[in-house]
Amino acid sequence: MKIIITFALLAIIVALALAGRALLKDGRDGAPKSNRMLHALALRVALSVGLFVFILISYKMGWIQPTGIPL
């Protein structure tokens, strides 16, 4: 379970890095702007929502348990 969540978080960070790279590269030297940043940010949002839904389903199915904060 931890591996899946870690992989999803890394994918979200990679998508954010791709959006940043597209932001810095697009439109330079007279080149037309592309939709790469839009697609990378849309991918990041989709991955974030998917991870959130996965965690909710995992909790409902009993695959993960809350540990709570010790008092």
N, C-alpha and C positions, 0 to 999 in steps of 0.2 A: 504494500500500500504506500509506504514511504517513497519507494522508487518511482511509482507512477506520479505522485504529487511533485516530487523533485524534478522529474522529466518535464512535467507540464509547466512548472515555474521557469525552468531553463528555456523552454520554447517561447514563453511569454517575453522573457528578457531578450532572446534572439530576435523576435519580431519587433520589439522596441528599438533594438540596435539597427535593424534593417530600415526602419522608418527614419531614424536619425541620419543614416547614411544617405538615404534618398533625399532627405531635406537638404543636405549639404551638396549633393552632386547635381540635382536637377536644375535645369535652366542656366547652367554655366556655359560660357563661351558661345552664346547664341543658340544653344541647343533648346529644342522645345521641351516644355515641362511634361513629365509623364505622370501617370497615376500610381506610381510605385509606392509613394508614401501613404496614399489613401488605402491601398490594398494591404500594406504592412500593418497599419493601425487597425484596420477592420479585422485582420487576422488576430491581432493581439486582443482585441475586445472579445472576439469569438472564443479564443482560448481561455480567457479569464472567466467568461460566463460558463463555458463548459467545465472548467475546473470547479467552480462554485457549485454547479448542479451535481457534478460527480461526488463532491464532498457531502452534499445533502443526501444524495441517494445512498452513499456508503454508510452514513449515520443511521438512516432509516432501516437499512438492511442488517445493521448490527456489525458491519465489518470494522468500524472504528468506534471507539468509546471515548466520551469526554473524560479527561483526567481531573478537571477542576483545579482550583487554586488552593493549596493548603493554607489553613488559617494560622 
